[in-house]
Amino acid sequence: MKVNLISDTVTKPSKEMLEAMIAAKVGDDVFKEDPSVNKLEKEVAALFGMEAALFFPSGTMTNQTAIKIHTQPGDELICDHYAHVYNYEGGGVSFNSGVSCRLISGNRGRITAAQIKDVINPPDFYHSPKTTLVCLENTTNKGGGAVYDFDEIIAIKELCDKHNLALHLDGARLWNALEVTKETPIDFGRVFDTISVCLSKGLGCPVGSLLLGSKQHIREAIRYRKIFGGGMRQVGYLAAAGTYAINHQLKDLKEDHRKAKELEGVLQMRNYVQNVEPVTTNILIFSLIEGVSETKFIKDLNKRGIDIISLGKAKLRIVTHRDYTQDHHDYVLTTLIKMNEYA
Ligand SMILES: *Cc1c(COP(=O)(O)O)cnc(C)c1O
């Protein structure tokens, strides 16, 4: 059996999704004439109660565009030290926007209003960079799929308003957060100036991300998307995959969460495991006891047909997703239990 647990980006379109893609009506989206893209943008904007949305080829590009909109070169943004915008976007914050990151050591990728307040540079002190933007991530990736407490988000929003800071949400996995919190997309749409969401994480779409914001923000975003090389032509085939996923597959995320939770339970009981971070969504981060080599453990799992990755610093990561079937799951649980050489 081959089981891929390295990321939820490995999911592939289902037969039904492929059919929706083939049937899509398309046009030239650079001229805003692709009906399937226009439909998806309208639907997702409405879902979040935001004025407008824009389709992008990647989540990196939506985040980078949002940062570009909210900042000027020389500015500073505030984010957690685990943030995707800081760690995994190739240094785009400085490359694209000439902006530096003020990092906070939060709790599994989540930062608080009090922590942010401490690091806002005084606006009239021209020796330090001007703080103009706060970026949150929900769920957190490197933080192991942790979910923000909405009250904290509200407190952060109030702080941002008071200090005239923009607030962006990297919501690559906001769908997973929405599955486990009582808040709705509208609640998130009310709080953030811009939100990025991904369609290619756990939803089966080949690519795709959307940036949500005001009409004014999205007008600016179209220009930056063009500059970043993200203007696409008959891309409605991909947008149709996104529309299909949002209407039919969001509900399945709770299955991914259930499986991650069960893996947590089994890993907690293994004597070769040092620590398992609490699982709330579809990401599981764990570490092995001293003396057990991660490289060897990953290799041994791989020999048994199971792929997982290391995050460095002794952390291993498992991500469940819609193409990780119940059969796969049963096999992985049994295999983890049977890894006797590690006992
Ligand atoms: C995956 C991801 C992104 C976007 O990544 P792309 O690979 O460019 O789509 C952004 N933020 C987080 C937290 C992610 O996990």
The ligand as a Gaussian input file, in Angstrom:
#p B3LYP/6-31G(d) Opt

LIG

0 1
 C        0.119000      26.240000       1.643000
 C        0.063000      27.499000       2.383000
 C        0.059000      28.726000       1.706000
 C        0.115000      28.862000       0.215000
 O        1.015000      28.062000      -0.394000
 P        1.025000      27.761000      -1.969000
 O        1.815000      26.519000      -2.032000
 O        1.679000      28.930000      -2.600000
 O       -0.373000      27.600000      -2.422000
 C       -0.050000      29.857000       2.470000
 N       -0.143000      29.800000       3.802000
 C       -0.155000      28.645000       4.479000
 C       -0.317000      28.655000       5.949000
 C       -0.048000      27.451000       3.796000
 O       -0.052000      26.306000       4.472000

